[in-house]
Amino acid sequence: MGTGDPAVDEDEHMAEAGESTADEPTEEEPTEDVDDEDEPPRPPRRWLGTVLVLVVILVAALVTGALHLRSVLDYRATDDRRDAIMSVAREVAELSYSLDYQSFPRQVSRIIAASTGNYRKGLVDGAKGLGYLLSEGKVRSTCTVTAAGIERDDENTATVLFAITTRLTNTEIRQPQTRYYRVAIGLVRQGDQWLVQSNDVVA
């Protein structure tokens, strides 16, 4: 209520405003938790366990796959090697026991080309004399490989066994004469080639 005095009224108005302000509750400024905001959220332990299990499974699968691939490649390499060994040994066996006095020069050249070492040297040194004997006796021999198998082999050497049946004719034997042989052919690897180093009748 005014008193009529402007100065008094102004003082009373300021006093009332001060009391009103004092009665109102003051808002507290929020305090920032620096530690909570800076610390990264921790992933759940269950999620970490699942990831570890998946990693272990993946590593195991990769190791198993690598071992399986290696075994397959080793098997193929062994199979290819044995095919090459058998191919060379069979060719030499058939040429050696299918001699014909008319085609002997070509036959012995092929045998020499597929041989090495002392066996090759013996063929080279004796080819002329053997050719003369075949021609004089008009010898013809055909052969059939009835059984063949690799007795042993590794990356550098091999032995192949053959069962061979021959039918022989010459100037003295008009009717073909059947003979049976068991032959062991030894081979050695030279570079990428397999060459015959021995050719022996064992039975």
C-alpha positions in Angstrom: 0.0 0.0 0.0 1.5 3.4 -1.0 2.3 6.0 1.6 2.2 8.9 -0.9 6.0 9.4 -0.6 7.6 8.2 -3.8 11.0 7.4 -2.2 9.4 5.3 0.5 7.2 3.5 -2.0 10.2 2.6 -4.1 12.1 1.2 -1.1 9.1 -0.9 -0.1 8.8 -2.3 -3.7 12.5 -3.3 -3.8 12.2 -5.0 -0.5 9.2 -7.0 -1.6 11.0 -8.1 -4.8 14.0 -9.2 -2.7 11.8 -11.3 -0.4 10.1 -12.8 -3.4 13.4 -13.8 -5.0 14.7 -15.2 -1.8 11.7 -17.4 -1.4 12.0 -19.0 -4.8 14.2 -22.1 -4.9 17.4 -21.9 -6.9 18.1 -24.4 -9.6 21.4 -26.3 -9.1 23.6 -26.6 -12.1 24.2 -30.2 -13.2 27.7 -31.4 -12.4 29.4 -33.3 -15.2 30.8 -36.7 -14.4 34.0 -36.5 -16.5 35.1 -40.0 -15.6 31.8 -41.6 -16.7 31.8 -39.9 -20.1 35.5 -40.6 -20.9 35.3 -44.3 -20.0 34.2 -46.5 -23.1 31.3 -48.8 -22.6 32.3 -52.3 -21.7 31.1 -55.1 -24.0 29.2 -57.9 -22.3 31.3 -60.8 -21.3 28.9 -63.2 -23.1 29.6 -61.4 -26.4 33.3 -61.7 -26.0 33.0 -65.4 -25.3 31.1 -65.9 -28.5 33.7 -64.1 -30.5 36.5 -66.2 -29.0 34.6 -69.4 -29.8 34.1 -68.3 -33.4 37.8 -67.4 -33.8 38.8 -70.9 -32.5 36.4 -72.6 -34.8 37.7 -70.6 -37.8 41.3 -71.3 -37.1 40.6 -75.0 -36.6 38.8 -75.1 -39.9 41.6 -73.4 -41.7 44.2 -75.8 -40.3 42.1 -78.8 -41.1 41.5 -77.5 -44.7 45.2 -76.9 -45.2 46.2 -80.4 -44.0 43.5 -81.9 -46.2 44.7 -79.9 -49.2 48.3 -81.0 -48.6 47.4 -84.6 -48.4 45.4 -84.4 -51.6 48.3 -82.7 -53.4 50.8 -85.3 -52.0 48.5 -88.1 -53.2 48.2 -86.6 -56.7 52.0 -86.1 -56.9 52.6 -89.7 -55.9 50.0 -90.9 -58.4 51.6 -88.9 -61.2 55.0 -90.2 -60.3 54.0 -93.8 -60.4 52.2 -93.3 -63.7 55.4 -91.9 -65.2 57.5 -94.8 -63.7 55.1 -97.4 -65.1 54.9 -95.8 -68.5 58.7 -95.9 -69.0 59.2 -99.3 -67.5 56.5 -100.9 -69.6 57.7 -99.4 -72.8 61.3 -100.7 -72.3 60.0 -104.2 -71.2 57.8 -104.5 -74.3 60.6 -103.4 -76.6 63.2 -105.6 -75.0 61.1 -108.8 -75.4 59.5 -108.0 -78.7 62.6 -108.1 -80.8 62.4 -108.4 -84.6 65.5 -108.7 -86.7 64.0 -106.3 -89.3 63.0 -103.5 -86.9 65.8 -104.0 -84.3 67.8 -100.8 -85.1 64.7 -98.7 -84.4 63.8 -100.7 -81.3 67.3 -100.6 -79.7 67.5 -96.8 -80.4 64.3 -96.3 -78.4 65.5 -98.5 -75.5 68.8 -96.6 -75.4 67.0 -93.2 -75.3 65.0 -94.4 -72.3 68.0 -95.8 -70.4 71.0 -94.6 -68.4 74.2 -95.7 -66.7 75.9 -99.1 -67.3 72.7 -100.5 -68.8 72.7 -97.9 -71.5 76.4 -98.3 -72.1 76.0 -102.1 -72.5 73.2 -101.5 -75.0 75.3 -99.1 -77.0 78.3 -101.3 -77.0 76.4 -104.5 -77.9 73.8 -103.2 -80.3 75.7 -104.0 -83.4 76.6 -107.6 -82.4 73.0 -108.4 -81.2 71.6 -107.0 -84.4 73.9 -109.3 -86.4 72.7 -112.4 -84.4 69.1 -111.5 -84.8 69.5 -110.9 -88.5 71.4 -114.2 -89.0 68.8 -116.2 -87.2 65.9 -114.2 -88.5 64.6 -113.9 -84.9 61.1 -112.6 -84.2 59.7 -112.4 -80.7 56.4 -111.0 -79.6 55.5 -110.4 -76.0 52.5 -109.9 -73.8 52.7 -108.3 -70.3 50.4 -110.4 -68.2 51.1 -108.6 -64.9 52.9 -105.5 -63.8 53.4 -103.7 -60.5 55.7 -101.2 -58.8 57.6 -103.1 -56.1 59.0 -99.9 -54.5 59.4 -96.3 -55.4 60.4 -93.0 -53.9 61.2 -89.5 -55.4 64.4 -90.7 -57.1 64.4 -94.5 -57.6 61.9 -97.3 -58.4 61.7 -101.0 -59.2 58.9 -102.4 -61.4 58.1 -106.1 -61.8 56.6 -107.6 -64.9 55.3 -111.1 -65.8 56.0 -111.5 -69.5 55.0 -114.2 -72.0 56.9 -114.3 -75.3 56.4 -116.2 -78.5 59.6 -116.8 -80.4 60.5 -117.9 -83.9 63.8 -118.2 -85.8 65.4 -120.2 -88.5 65.5 -123.3 -86.3 62.1 -122.8 -84.5 59.4 -122.8 -87.2 56.5 -123.1 -84.8 56.3 -120.2 -82.2 57.8 -121.2 -78.9 56.2 -119.8 -75.8 58.4 -118.7 -72.9 57.7 -117.1 -69.6 59.8 -114.5 -67.8 59.6 -112.5 -64.6 61.5 -109.3 -65.1 62.6 -106.6 -62.7 63.3 -103.1 -64.2 65.1 -100.5 -62.1 64.7 -96.8 -62.8 66.3 -93.6 -61.6 65.1 -90.1 -61.9 67.2 -87.6 -63.7 65.7 -84.1 -63.8 62.1 -84.5 -65.0 62.7 -87.9 -66.6 62.6 -91.5 -65.4 65.3 -93.6 -67.0 65.9 -97.4 -66.9 69.2 -98.3 -65.2 68.7 -102.1 -65.1 66.6 -104.8 -66.9 67.0 -108.2 -65.3 65.3 -111.6 -65.7 64.6 -112.7 -62.1 62.7 -116.0 -62.8 
